[in-house]
Amino acid sequence: MMAILLAEANRRGYSPDTTVCSDQVRAGRPEPWMCYQNAINLGLYPMEAFVKVDDTPTGIAEGLNAGMWTIGVAKTGNEVGLSRAEIEKLSQNDLQEKLEKAYQRLYQAGAHYVVDGIWDIPKIIDQIQEKLKLGEKP
């Protein structure tokens, strides 16, 4: 499955520096091993300088278990689970209800931050960098 996804990502101009699948480590999410293996592959540490972005409670738990900052993705993620076209067809009230539930589930999972989509992540990274400068850890 990952070969298909990586080929499509590459076709669209995205080539990750590292990928790790659950069959390459002792156990998958919510255990931290895939996060650790990515850090090893990149040759980077400490883990509190990493950010785990995910759209599921299990993915958030993985990041927390690895000692990382976590950002949940609500509107464009699994918790809302709709395409752009489906979202655009929703009434404002229905969309707001789905978003509230998605935000709540990701925050309940322990996410440090929750955003609508990836376009919101750069400003959160800036906030995390400021916290790291102050010595804060996830």
Backbone as a printed PyTorch tensor [residue, N CA C, xyz], in Angstrom:
tensor([[[  0.8190,  -1.1800,   0.0000],
         [  0.0000,   0.0000,   0.0000],
         [  0.8720,   1.2560,   0.0000]],

        [[  1.9270,   1.2530,   0.8000],
         [  2.7660,   2.4420,   0.8930],
         [  3.4640,   2.7410,  -0.4330]],

        [[  3.8260,   1.7250,  -1.1770],
         [  4.4620,   1.9520,  -2.4870],
         [  3.5230,   2.7240,  -3.4050]],

        [[  2.2460,   2.3760,  -3.3870],
         [  1.2520,   3.0820,  -4.2060],
         [  1.1130,   4.5310,  -3.7400]],

        [[  1.0180,   4.7290,  -2.4300],
         [  0.8720,   6.0840,  -1.8860],
         [  2.1020,   6.9460,  -2.1630]],

        [[  3.2810,   6.3700,  -2.0040],
         [  4.5070,   7.1340,  -2.2600],
         [  4.6430,   7.4980,  -3.7300]],

        [[  4.2450,   6.5880,  -4.6160],
         [  4.3010,   6.8910,  -6.0470],
         [  3.3690,   8.0540,  -6.3870]],

        [[  2.1750,   8.0380,  -5.8220],
         [  1.2210,   9.1280,  -6.0820],
         [  1.7140,  10.4330,  -5.4640]],

        [[  2.2410,  10.3750,  -4.2510],
         [  2.7840,  11.5800,  -3.6170],
         [  3.9020,  12.1650,  -4.4670]],

        [[  4.7840,  11.3020,  -4.9400],
         [  5.8960,  11.7500,  -5.7820],
         [  5.3810,  12.3750,  -7.0740]],

        [[  4.3650,  11.7690,  -7.6650],
         [  3.7610,  12.3060,  -8.8830],
         [  3.2310,  13.7180,  -8.6540]],

        [[  2.7880,  13.9720,  -7.4390],
         [  2.2370,  15.2900,  -7.0890],
         [  3.2960,  16.2310,  -6.5200]],

        [[  4.5490,  15.8060,  -6.5430],
         [  5.6290,  16.6840,  -6.1250],
         [  6.0630,  16.5660,  -4.6760]],

        [[  5.5970,  15.5350,  -3.9750],
         [  5.9720,  15.3570,  -2.5720],
         [  6.7960,  14.0850,  -2.4320]],

        [[  7.9890,  14.2310,  -1.8610],
         [  8.8660,  13.0930,  -1.6390],
         [  9.3920,  13.1570,  -0.2070]],

        [[  8.8220,  12.3560,   0.6990],
         [  9.2570,  12.4220,   2.0980],
         [ 10.7010,  11.9670,   2.2760]],

        [[ 11.3570,  12.5400,   3.2550],
         [ 12.7360,  12.1580,   3.5600],
         [ 12.8220,  10.7570,   4.1490]],

        [[ 11.7580,  10.3280,   4.8230],
         [ 11.7350,   8.9950,   5.4140],
         [ 10.2840,   8.5460,   5.5710]],

        [[ 10.0790,   7.2580,   5.4500],
         [  8.7840,   6.6590,   5.7600],
         [  9.0380,   5.3710,   6.5250]],

        [[  8.1540,   5.0910,   7.4490],
         [  8.2500,   3.8680,   8.2370],
         [  6.8490,   3.2870,   8.3510]],

        [[  6.7310,   2.0150,   8.0830],
         [  5.4610,   1.3070,   8.2040],
         [  5.5020,   0.4020,   9.4380]],

        [[  4.3300,   0.0420,   9.9090],
         [  4.2590,  -0.7430,  11.1470],
         [  4.9430,  -2.1000,  11.0390]],

        [[  5.0420,  -2.6560,   9.8290],
         [  5.7110,  -3.9490,   9.6940],
         [  7.2380,  -3.8340,   9.7160]],

        [[  7.7440,  -2.5940,   9.8260],
         [  9.1840,  -2.3800,   9.8880],
         [  9.6760,  -2.1950,  11.3280]],

        [[  8.7550,  -2.1890,  12.2730],
         [  9.1080,  -1.9990,  13.6750],
         [  8.3810,  -3.0380,  14.5240]],

        [[  8.6880,  -3.0220,  15.7990],
         [  8.1120,  -4.0190,  16.7160],
         [  6.5850,  -3.9970,  16.7330]],

        [[  5.9920,  -2.7980,  16.7580],
         [  4.5310,  -2.6470,  16.7870],
         [  4.1840,  -1.2660,  16.2600]],

        [[  2.9860,  -1.1490,  15.7380],
         [  2.5250,   0.1270,  15.2100],
         [  1.8480,   0.9860,  16.2600]],

        [[  1.1220,   1.9700,  15.7810],
         [  0.4280,   2.9090,  16.6580],
         [ -0.5030,   2.1790,  17.6150]],

        [[ -0.6300,   2.6090,  18.8250],
         [ -0.1530,   3.8510,  19.4090],
         [  1.2470,   3.7680,  20.0220]],

        [[  1.9150,   2.6460,  19.8480],
         [  3.2790,   2.5620,  20.3710],
         [  4.1810,   3.5140,  19.5830]],

        [[  5.2890,   3.9580,  20.1530],
         [  6.0870,   5.0360,  19.5590],
         [  7.1360,   4.6110,  18.5400]],

        [[  7.2160,   3.3400,  18.2160],
         [  8.3580,   2.8200,  17.4690],
         [  8.5150,   3.4180,  16.0750]],

        [[  7.4290,   3.6810,  15.3730],
         [  7.5630,   4.2710,  14.0310],
         [  8.1170,   5.6880,  14.1250]],

        [[  7.6870,   6.4410,  15.1370],
         [  8.2380,   7.7880,  15.3360],
         [  9.7290,   7.7150,  15.6320]],

        [[ 10.1030,   6.7940,  16.5180],
         [ 11.5240,   6.6370,  16.8490],
         [ 12.3340,   6.2470,  15.6150]],

        [[ 11.8040,   5.3240,  14.8170],
         [ 12.5480,   4.8810,  13.6400],
         [ 12.7140,   6.0180,  12.6340]],

        [[ 11.6850,   6.8540,  12.4930],
         [ 11.8210,   8.0250,  11.6220],
         [ 12.9280,   8.9490,  12.1320]],

        [[ 12.9840,   9.1480,  13.4430],
         [ 14.0350,   9.9880,  14.0250],
         [ 15.4120,   9.3850,  13.7550]],

        [[ 15.5250,   8.0770,  13.9160],
         [ 16.7940,   7.3920,  13.6350],
         [ 17.1580,   7.5560,  12.1650]],

        [[ 16.1890,   7.3410,  11.2800],
         [ 16.4490,   7.4710,   9.8460],
         [ 16.9300,   8.8700,   9.4850]],

        [[ 16.3810,   9.8710,  10.1540],
         [ 16.7630,  11.2610,   9.8940],
         [ 18.0340,  11.6630,  10.6320]],

        [[ 18.4100,  10.8770,  11.6510],
         [ 19.5840,  11.1990,  12.4580],
         [ 19.3570,  12.4240,  13.3300]],

        [[ 18.1300,  12.5800,  13.8340],
         [ 17.7790,  13.7660,  14.6080],
         [ 17.2340,  13.4060,  15.9850]],

        [[ 17.4360,  14.2780,  16.9310],
         [ 16.8940,  14.1880,  18.2820],
         [ 17.0350,  15.5650,  18.9040]],

        [[ 16.4670,  15.8710,  20.0190],
         [ 15.6370,  15.0720,  20.9160],
         [ 14.1930,  15.0030,  20.4210]],

        [[ 13.4560,  14.0500,  20.9410],
         [ 12.0940,  13.8290,  20.4730],
         [ 11.1730,  15.0150,  20.7640]],

        [[ 11.4620,  15.7780,  21.8000],
         [ 10.5900,  16.9310,  22.0790],
         [ 10.7210,  18.0470,  21.0400]],

        [[ 11.6750,  17.9150,  20.1360],
         [ 11.8080,  18.8840,  19.0410],
         [ 11.0260,  18.4410,  17.7970]],

        [[ 10.3960,  17.2720,  17.8740],
         [  9.6000,  16.7540,  16.7640],
         [  8.1330,  17.1040,  16.9600]],

        [[  7.4050,  17.1330,  15.8440],
         [  5.9700,  17.3620,  15.8760],
         [  5.2970,  16.2280,  15.1150]],

        [[  4.3650,  15.5680,  15.7590],
         [  3.5760,  14.5100,  15.1250],
         [  2.2530,  15.1260,  14.6930]],

        [[  1.9850,  15.0990,  13.4030],
         [  0.7260,  15.5990,  12.8500],
         [ -0.0840,  14.3850,  12.4440]],

        [[ -1.3170,  14.2900,  12.9390],
         [ -2.1420,  13.1280,  12.6280],
         [ -3.6140,  13.5090,  12.6950]],

        [[ -4.4340,  12.6950,  12.0740],
         [ -5.8690,  12.9690,  12.0530],
         [ -6.6770,  11.9120,  12.7950]],

        [[ -5.9970,  11.1170,  13.6280],
         [ -6.6860,  10.0780,  14.3900],
         [ -6.2310,  10.1100,  15.8530]],

        [[ -7.1040,   9.7210,  16.7700],
         [ -6.6830,   9.6230,  18.1710],
         [ -5.5060,   8.6700,  18.3810]],

        [[ -5.4700,   7.5670,  17.6350],
         [ -4.3640,   6.6150,  17.7690],
         [ -3.0430,   7.2300,  17.3220]],

        [[ -3.0830,   8.0220,  16.2580],
         [ -1.8790,   8.6990,  15.7900],
         [ -1.3910,   9.7410,  16.7800]],

        [[ -2.3370,  10.4430,  17.4010],
         [ -1.9720,  11.4090,  18.4400],
         [ -1.3250,  10.6780,  19.6080]],

        [[ -1.8990,   9.5520,  20.0110],
         [ -1.3250,   8.7630,  21.1070],
         [  0.0900,   8.3120,  20.7750]],

        [[  0.3360,   7.9400,  19.5310],
         [  1.6800,   7.5360,  19.1150],
         [  2.6750,   8.6680,  19.3420]],

        [[  2.3160,   9.8690,  18.9090],
         [  3.2000,  11.0170,  19.1000],
         [  3.4440,  11.3100,  20.5610]],

        [[  2.3930,  11.2480,  21.3620],
         [  2.5470,  11.4920,  22.8050],
         [  3.4520,  10.4360,  23.4270]],

        [[  3.2550,   9.1840,  23.0420],
         [  4.0840,   8.0980,  23.5790],
         [  5.5470,   8.2420,  23.1810]],

        [[  5.8010,   8.9270,  22.0730],
         [  7.1780,   9.1530,  21.6250],
         [  7.7720,  10.4270,  22.2240]],

        [[  6.9760,  11.1700,  22.9960],
         [  7.4790,  12.3930,  23.6180],
         [  7.5070,  13.5880,  22.6790]],

        [[  6.6090,  13.5890,  21.7060],
         [  6.5740,  14.6460,  20.6960],
         [  5.4170,  15.6110,  20.9450]],

        [[  5.5260,  16.7950,  20.3760],
         [  4.3860,  17.6930,  20.2790],
         [  3.4140,  17.0560,  19.2900]],

        [[  2.1230,  17.2620,  19.4910],
         [  1.1500,  16.6720,  18.5880],
         [  0.1660,  17.7230,  18.0900]],

        [[ -0.1540,  17.6000,  16.8060],
         [ -1.1520,  18.4570,  16.1760],
         [ -2.1770,  17.5520,  15.5090]],

        [[ -3.4250,  17.6910,  15.9140],
         [ -4.5090,  16.9490,  15.2850],
         [ -5.0740,  17.7340,  14.1150]],

        [[ -5.4260,  17.0370,  13.0580],
         [ -6.0280,  17.6610,  11.8860],
         [ -7.4880,  17.2290,  11.8410]],

        [[ -8.4020,  18.2120,  11.9810],
         [ -9.8140,  17.8970,  12.1470],
         [-10.6180,  17.9430,  10.8470]],

        [[-10.7220,  19.0950,  10.2540],
         [-11.6550,  19.2890,   9.1330],
         [-11.3220,  18.4090,   7.9380]],

        [[-10.0580,  18.3060,   7.5950],
         [ -9.6680,  17.5390,   6.4120],
         [ -9.2120,  16.1290,   6.7610]],

        [[ -9.4740,  15.6970,   7.9830],
         [ -8.9970,  14.4020,   8.4230],
         [-10.0810,  13.3590,   8.5990]],

        [[ -9.6810,  12.2370,   9.1580],
         [-10.5670,  11.0940,   9.3580],
         [-11.7270,  11.3740,  10.2910]],

        [[-11.5570,  12.2580,  11.2460],
         [-12.6230,  12.5020,  12.2140],
         [-13.8550,  13.1270,  11.5710]],

        [[-13.6750,  14.0230,  10.6120],
         [-14.8110,  14.5290,   9.8420],
         [-15.0950,  13.5480,   8.7130]],

        [[-14.0540,  13.0780,   8.0430],
         [-14.1770,  11.9930,   7.0860],
         [-14.9310,  12.2960,   5.8060]],

        [[-14.9020,  13.5440,   5.3750],
         [-15.6160,  13.9360,   4.1620],
         [-14.6770,  14.5740,   3.1520]],

        [[-15.0190,  14.4390,   1.8940],
         [-14.2630,  15.1070,   0.8420],
         [-14.5850,  16.5990,   0.8560]],

        [[-13.8030,  17.3760,   0.1360],
         [-14.0620,  18.8150,   0.0280],
         [-15.4790,  19.0570,  -0.5070]],

        [[-15.8520,  18.3190,  -1.5430],
         [-17.1810,  18.4900,  -2.1340],
         [-18.2800,  18.1730,  -1.1170]],

        [[-18.0830,  17.1200,  -0.3340],
         [-19.0800,  16.7610,   0.6860],
         [-19.1620,  17.8190,   1.7830]],

        [[-18.0190,  18.3670,   2.1630],
         [-18.0040,  19.4270,   3.1810],
         [-18.7410,  20.6510,   2.6700]],

        [[-18.5000,  21.0010,   1.4200],
         [-19.1350,  22.1890,   0.8520],
         [-20.6480,  22.0550,   0.7510]],

        [[-21.1630,  20.8390,   0.7130],
         [-22.6080,  20.6130,   0.6450],
         [-23.2900,  20.7000,   2.0100]],

        [[-22.5060,  20.6380,   3.0790],
         [-23.0850,  20.6730,   4.4240],
         [-23.6010,  22.0630,   4.7610]],

        [[-24.6420,  22.0910,   5.5770],
         [-25.0730,  23.3790,   6.1220],
         [-24.0170,  23.8380,   7.1190]],

        [[-23.9970,  25.1150,   7.4030],
         [-23.0260,  25.6470,   8.3650],
         [-23.1800,  24.9790,   9.7230]],

        [[-24.4290,  24.7340,  10.1370],
         [-24.6770,  24.0820,  11.4250],
         [-24.1510,  22.6550,  11.4450]],

        [[-24.3990,  21.8900,  10.3580],
         [-23.9140,  20.5100,  10.2970],
         [-22.3870,  20.4600,  10.2850]],

        [[-21.7720,  21.3690,   9.5270],
         [-20.3150,  21.4210,   9.4930],
         [-19.7650,  21.7620,  10.8700]],

        [[-20.3460,  22.7470,  11.5190],
         [-19.8720,  23.1480,  12.8440],
         [-19.9870,  22.0030,  13.8440]],

        [[-21.0730,  21.2550,  13.7650],
         [-21.2700,  20.1140,  14.6670],
         [-20.1980,  19.0500,  14.4410]],

        [[-19.9140,  18.7490,  13.1780],
         [-18.8780,  17.7580,  12.8590],
         [-17.4980,  18.2370,  13.3080]],

        [[-17.2250,  19.5210,  13.0940],
         [-15.9310,  20.0680,  13.5100],
         [-15.7690,  20.0180,  15.0200]],

        [[-16.8070,  20.3910,  15.7420],
         [-16.7290,  20.3590,  17.2070],
         [-16.4350,  18.9570,  17.7120]],

        [[-17.0990,  17.9610,  17.1330],
         [-16.8550,  16.5720,  17.5360],
         [-15.4260,  16.1480,  17.2050]],

        [[-14.9520,  16.5310,  16.0190],
         [-13.5930,  16.1700,  15.6110],
         [-12.5600,  16.8220,  16.5260]],

        [[-12.7190,  18.1140,  16.7860],
         [-11.7950,  18.8040,  17.6830],
         [-11.8130,  18.1540,  19.0600]],

        [[-13.0030,  17.8620,  19.5560],
         [-13.1280,  17.2710,  20.8830],
         [-12.4190,  15.9180,  20.9530]],

        [[-12.6260,  15.0610,  19.9570],
         [-11.9890,  13.7390,  19.9760],
         [-10.4690,  13.8420,  19.9320]],

        [[ -9.9510,  14.7560,  19.1240],
         [ -8.4950,  14.8850,  19.0170],
         [ -7.8980,  15.5060,  20.2800]],

        [[ -8.5820,  16.4880,  20.8480],
         [ -8.1030,  17.0410,  22.1250],
         [ -8.2120,  16.0070,  23.2410]],

        [[ -9.2900,  15.2270,  23.2540],
         [ -9.4270,  14.1760,  24.2760],
         [ -8.3230,  13.1270,  24.1450]],

        [[ -7.8470,  12.9210,  22.9250],
         [ -6.7450,  11.9800,  22.7150],
         [ -5.4220,  12.5430,  23.2370]],

        [[ -5.4050,  13.8470,  23.5340],
         [ -4.2050,  14.4640,  24.0950],
         [ -3.4840,  15.4260,  23.1790]],

        [[ -4.0420,  15.7050,  22.0070],
         [ -3.3710,  16.6200,  21.0780],
         [ -3.0680,  17.9490,  21.7620]],

        [[ -1.8690,  18.4530,  21.5380],
         [ -1.4970,  19.7610,  22.0690],
         [ -2.2210,  20.8710,  21.3270]],

        [[ -2.4300,  20.6500,  20.0360],
         [ -3.1170,  21.6020,  19.1680],
         [ -4.0120,  20.8120,  18.2250]],

        [[ -5.0950,  21.4360,  17.7860],
         [ -5.9290,  20.8660,  16.7370],
         [ -6.2180,  21.9820,  15.7370]],

        [[ -6.1110,  21.6560,  14.4580],
         [ -6.3170,  22.6280,  13.3860],
         [ -7.3030,  22.0600,  12.3710]],

        [[ -7.8160,  22.9330,  11.5150],
         [ -8.7210,  22.4800,  10.4570],
         [ -7.9700,  21.6710,   9.3970]],

        [[ -6.8280,  22.1890,   8.9410],
         [ -6.0870,  21.5250,   7.8780],
         [ -4.6150,  21.8700,   7.9230]],

        [[ -3.8480,  21.2860,   7.0080],
         [ -2.3980,  21.4580,   7.0390],
         [ -1.9780,  22.9060,   6.8250]],

        [[ -2.8140,  23.7170,   6.1980],
         [ -2.4860,  25.1280,   5.9920],
         [ -2.3150,  25.8790,   7.3080]],

        [[ -2.8540,  25.3240,   8.4050],
         [ -2.7560,  25.9630,   9.7240],
         [ -1.4910,  25.5750,  10.4900]],

        [[ -0.7560,  24.5980,   9.9860],
         [  0.3610,  24.0440,  10.7560],
         [  1.5510,  24.9840,  10.8910]],

        [[  1.9600,  25.7420,   9.8730],
         [  3.1430,  26.6010,  10.0510],
         [  3.0540,  27.5460,  11.2530]],

        [[  1.9050,  28.1370,  11.5010],
         [  1.7950,  29.0500,  12.6560],
         [  1.8950,  28.2830,  13.9830]],

        [[  1.4430,  27.0220,  13.9920],
         [  1.5730,  26.2070,  15.2010],
         [  3.0370,  25.8320,  15.4200]],

        [[  3.7390,  25.5200,  14.3550],
         [  5.1760,  25.2170,  14.4690],
         [  5.9140,  26.4160,  15.0660]],

        [[  5.5580,  27.6270,  14.6430],
         [  6.1670,  28.8390,  15.2070],
         [  5.9100,  28.9100,  16.7120]],

        [[  4.6840,  28.5970,  17.1330],
         [  4.3500,  28.6260,  18.5640],
         [  5.1570,  27.5810,  19.3340]],

        [[  5.2890,  26.4060,  18.7570],
         [  6.0620,  25.3460,  19.4050],
         [  7.5340,  25.7570,  19.5150]],

        [[  8.0770,  26.3700,  18.4800],
         [  9.4710,  26.8180,  18.5320],
         [  9.6700,  27.8290,  19.6570]],

        [[  8.7180,  28.7080,  19.8470],
         [  8.8090,  29.6790,  20.9490],
         [  8.7870,  28.9650,  22.2930]],

        [[  7.9370,  27.9640,  22.4270],
         [  7.8750,  27.1990,  23.6760],
         [  9.1890,  26.4640,  23.9320]],

        [[  9.7710,  25.8950,  22.8780],
         [ 11.0510,  25.2000,  23.0290],
         [ 12.1460,  26.1620,  23.4840]],

        [[ 12.1420,  27.3750,  22.9440],
         [ 13.1180,  28.3890,  23.3640],
         [ 13.0040,  28.7080,  24.8390]],

        [[ 11.7830,  28.5930,  25.3720],
         [ 11.5380,  28.8480,  26.7930],
         [ 11.7920,  27.6160,  27.6480]],

        [[ 12.2060,  26.5280,  27.0140],
         [ 12.4970,  25.2990,  27.7450],
         [ 11.2960,  24.3980,  27.9570]],

        [[ 10.1670,  24.7310,  27.3490],
         [  8.9710,  23.8970,  27.5010],
         [  9.1130,  22.6240,  26.6700]],

        [[  8.5040,  21.5830,  27.1680],
         [  8.4920,  20.2950,  26.4830],
         [  7.0530,  19.8110,  26.3980]],

        [[  6.8040,  18.9150,  25.4490],
         [  5.4210,  18.4020,  25.3200],
         [  4.9700,  17.6140,  26.5440]]])
